[in-house]
Amino acid sequence: MNVLFLTLLDFSTVDEKGIYTDLMREFIRGNHKVHIISPTEKRKQQPTKLIENEKYKILKLQIGNIQKTNLIEKGISTLTLESKFKQGIKEYFSDVKFDLVIYSTPPITLQKAVEYVKKRDNAKTYLLLKDIFPQNAIDLGVISNKGVKGVLYKHFKSKEKRLYKISDYIGCMSQANVDFLLKHNTEISPDSVEICPNSIEPLNVNKDVKKIRRIKDKYNIPLDRTVLIYGGNLGKPQGIDFLIECLRTNKLNDKVYFVIAGSGTEFNKLKVFFESENLNNAQLFSQLPKQDYEILANSCDVGLIFLDKRFTIPNFPSRLLSYMQASMPVLAATDKNTDIGQVIEEGGFGFWCESDTVDEFNKRLQQLCDECLRKQMGVNARLYLENNYTSKHSYEIIMNHFN
């Protein structure tokens, strides 16, 4: 089949590790002809170009600035995305008749590009639903469904409905996502919706004792404590206020050590907290060398997941996969609408609590100071990953509609 994948991720080769590049490699292994549109923001000053490979093609499409810019520029760039993607398809892939278009949310604003290929080629369309927008923005108070902001909400809501309508199949991250989608969009046929989870091609993680000791020494992380790591986005979705409370109440806990590494809109709030509290059992990193971060992340004892308690939509962070890959138990503090906690606890590879009760978090934290329990949960995490969340699983779920 000729497959077109539309993404906002900026990459120039499918050899990179990630939930989408890993999935594309599965399609290549299946002898499909893979075409990808992966944009580059204007600030990088790289003109649009086509990268041709023996097994796949990547159109590096120049778009406006979306990340790390002001709201006006971000808004304009987002609104022009679908026209740029559509033009890129016309200009570079006019001679290709696509059988399947795969695309993920965010953003919902690729709707017209998907619609164009579907109509032109009579292609099947598969939405990887990773984000239920604009409801997630409503939950966090970023936009409103009333007043002046309500106009923006109605625009995005219309886009969302249209995207669902043109999607032949919708792959959700978990059962809670399936249930939420069907409950709030009764026009969608249940036959078109299924679980197609976040997935990766698992690497073998070598936990070399000497490497672990070296990396912890380098960053002054104690060897005799349970080390918990949070790595990734530090923005509003993560409910940083609750993370701060957890750190504050464990300020005198000499059994644990927290490593927080990431960036985002709430990073400065965390930085101010760290500077004012002068914590002895936690460190905050904005950026680490990639190799150092990977070694450090794989050397920790427990992986942390945080989600804002206000969410009504069931998020399922892909960060979970890197913890599982490293045979690491997980402690998740989230809203009660996601089923990530249920999956973690039923899989026997960690604990969950609601992200509004610090006492519950601390109870789970205390349990994870047990080394024997951690080791067993780590084994369970890796097994669960290999049995449920590999890119091969996702590939087979999608291809089941065409075999």
N, C-alpha and C positions, 0 to 999 in steps of 0.2 A: 504493500500500500504506500501511497504518497501521503506523508503525515506532515502537518503544519503545526508547530508549537509556538504560541504567542506568550511572551513573558515580559515583565518589567525588570527582571534580573539582568545585570550587566556581566556577561561572560563571553569569551572568545573561543572557547573549546569545551566540548562535552566531557573532557577528561577531568574537569574540576569536580570536587565532591559537593553534593547537595541533593536535596530531594528531587529537583527537576532534572538536573544533569544526569543523575543516576538512573532516572526513569527513561530519559532519552537514549542512554546507552543500551537499555533493554530493548528498545525498539530497533536500534541499529543491529543488535545481535539477532533479532528476529527477521533480519534482511529487509526491513522497511526502508524506504527512502525518506530520510528525515530532513525537514526544512525548519529553521528556527528564526524567529525575529527577536533579537535581544538588543534593546536600545542603549545608547550612550548619551549622557546628558551633555548639553551644550557647553558647559564649563570646561569639559575635557578637550574641547576644540579638535575633535576628531570627526571628519566628514563621514557621511554614510558610505559604507563599503560592504561588499559581499565576500565573506570568507568561504572559499570552496575547498571541500575535503572530499576524499574518495568516497566516504560513506555518509556525509551530511553536509549541509550548507547552513551558514549562519549569516543573516543579514544584520549588520551592525548599523542600526538606524539612529541617526542623530535626532534627539528630541529636546524640548526645553528642560530647564532645571526643575526638578521635583523635590529632591532631597536638599536639606541644609540651605533653604532659601526662604524669602518672605512669602507670606500667604497669598499675596496678589500674583506673584510670578508662579508659585506652585499651582494656583487655581487655573491660570491661563494655560500653563503647560499640560495640566491634567485634562482640561477640556479639549485641547487640540490633539491629544494622543491618538484617538481612533482615526482621525483623518490622516495623520502621518502614517499609521500602520497600514491603513487601506491603500494609500498612495505607494507605500513600499511594496506591497503585494502586487499591485498593478505593474509597477516598474521593473521589479526583479523576478517575480514569479508568474508572469503572465503566460508562460508556456507550460506551466505545471498544472495538471488537473488533480486537485487534492481529494483524497478519499476520506480523510479524517482531520478535523481541526481540534486541537487540545489547547485549553487556556485555563488560567487560574484567576481567582479573586484573591487580593485586590489586583487590578482595579476592575470595576464594573464598566468603565468607560471604553473598553475595547469592543463593545457590543456591535457597532456598525461594521467594524472590520470582519468580525466573525460572520455577521449576517451577509456581508458581501460574498465571502468565499462559499458559504452554504448555498446561496442562490446561484452563483456563477458555476460551481462545480457539482452541485447536488451532493455536497459532502455531508458526512455525519459529523455531529459536533458533540464534544465531551467537555463539560465544565468540571474542573477540580475546585470544589468550593472550600476555600481556606479561610474565608472571612465574610461574615454576613453584614454587609454595609448597605444602607447607612445606619442600621439599628445599633451597631457597636458605637458609633459616634454619638448617637442619642444617649446611650447608657452612660457615657463618660462626660456628658454635658458639652461636647465639642460643637454640636449643632442642635437645633431645636426643631420640633415639628409644628411650632407655632410662631406667629409674628413674622418679622422680616426673614429670619433664618429658616422659617418654614418653607419659603420659596425654594431655597437650596435643597432642603429635604425632599420636597415633592419632585424636584428634577432628578435627584439621585434615585428616589424610590421608583420612579417611572423607568429609569435605566435598568435598575435591578430586575424589575418585573419583565422587561423586554429580554434581558439576558437569559432569564430562566425559560422564557417562552421559546427562544431559538435554540436552546440546548436539548439535543436528543437524549443525552444522558447526563446526570449530575452525580458526581462522586463526592460523598461527604466524608469527613475525617473520622466520625464515630456515629454510634446509634443515636446519641442525643442530638447531633446535628441533623440527622435524617428526620427525627421526630419534630424538631423545631421548624425545619423547612416546610414540611408537609402541613403542620398545624397552622402556620402563618401564611401559607400560599396554597389555598385549597384548589386552585386551578391547575396545579402541577399533578401529573399522574404519578401515583406511587410506583408504578412499574418502571419509571424512568430514573428513579432515585435509588442509590445504593451506597454502601460503605466502600470507599476507596481511600485507605488511610494514608497519612504522611508515612513515607518509607524511604529507606536508603539501601545501598549496597554495603553491608557491614564490613568494616576493616577488622583485621586481627590486631588488637591492641596489646602490645608487649609492655607489661608493667615491670620494667627493669628496676630493681632496687637501687642500683647505683645512680641511675638517671633521676629517680624520684628524690633521692637524697640531695643530688646536685641542684635540681631545680628549686627544691624547698629552701636549701641553703642560700641560693642566689637571691630569693625574694623574702628571706627572713621569715619563713613559715615554719612553725615548730613541728618536730617529728613525732612528738608524744601526745598529740591531740587529735580528736576527730575533726577533720577538715571538710567544711561544707563549701561548695562553690555555686555561685550563680553567674552564668555567663550569657550575655546577650543584650537585648534592648532594655534600656532603662527609661521607659516612657510612662505615659498615663495608664496604658493597659495593664502594667505590672503592679499598680497600686503601691507605689513607693512608700507611702506613709506607713503602711502595715509592715513593710520590710524594715523601716527605721525603728518601729516599735519593737520588733523582734530583736534587732541588734541592741537596742537600749536595755531591754530586760535581761539580756545575756551578757551585759557588760562585765560582770564579775565572774562569769562562768569560765573556769580554768580548764574545763574538759574539752571545749570546742574552739574552733578557729574558723572565721568566715572569710572567704575570698569572693569579692564582688568585682566582676570585670565586664565592662560594657560601655555603651554610650547611648545618648538619647535626650529627650527634652527635660527629663527629671534628674539628669546626672548632677547638675549643680546643686540641687536640693540635697542630694546625698553627700556631696563634697563638703557643703557647709556643715552638715551634721557630723561628719567624720572629724572635721577640724575643731568643732566646738566640744565634742565629747572626748576627744583624745583616746580612742579605743585601743586597748592592748591585745584584743583577741579578734581583730578584723583588719582587712586592708581593702582599699578601693583602687582599682586600676582603670584608667580610661582607655589605654591602649598598650598592648604587649606585642613584642615580635611574634608573628604567627606561629613559628616553630615552638617558641617558649610557651605560648598559650596552650597549644595542643598537648605538650608534655605535662604542663601544670594541671590542665583540666583532667587529664587521664590519671593523674597522680593523687587526686583528691578522694575522699571517702564517701561523700554523699552529694548528689546533685539536687539543687533547689529550683523550684518553679513557683512563681508568684503571678497571680491575676487579681485585678481589682474586684472587690466584693460586689460592685454595682452592676456587673455584667448580667444581662438577661439572656444573652446569646451564649451557646456552649462552645467556647474556644478550646482548642486542643494544640498547645504549642509544640512545634517540631523540635524544640530544644530537648524534649524528652529523649529523642532518638540517640543523641550523642552521649547522654548519660548511660543509656542501656547498652550502647556499643562498647563502652568502657567497663561493663559489668559493675555498674554503680547503682546502689539503691537510691530511691528518689523520695524527697519530702516536698509535697505540693501543698501550697496554701492558695486556695482559689475561691471564686464564687461557688454557689451551690448548684448552678445550672449546668455547668460542664460535667461530663462524666469521666474526665481524666483521672480523678481520684478513685472512682469505682474501678477503672481499668487497672490502676497501679495496685490497689489493695487486693482485688480478686486475682491478679497475676502474681501476688506475693513478692513484689519487688519494691515495696516502699509504703509510705503512709500519706494520708491526706487530712487536712483540716480546713475549715472555712477561714477565709482571710479577714476575719474580724474578731478572732479570739486568740490572743497571744498565749494564754494559758494552755490551750490545746496544742498550739504549735510547739511550745516548750516541752510538753509531755512526749510528743512524738520525737522531738530532738533528743530527749533523754534516752528513749528506747534505742535510738540509732547510735548511741555511744557504746553499745554492745558489739564488739568486733565480730563475734561468731554469727550474730544475727545479720550484720552487714554483709559478711561474706556469702551467706546463703541467699540473701536477697539479691546480691550482685549476680550470682549464678542464675537465679530466676529471671533477672532482667535481660541478660544476654539471650537466654533460651526463648523468652517471650518475643524478643526482637526478631530472632531468626525464624520463629514459627508464624509470625503475624505481620511484621512491618518491614519486609524487604521490598526493594523496588521490583523484584520479580513477581511478588504477590500483586502489586498494583498493576503491573503490565498485564498479567493474566486476567485480572478483573476487567480491564478495559477491552482486551482482545476477545473476551468471552462473547462479546456482542457481534463479532465478525467471523468467528470460527464456525 
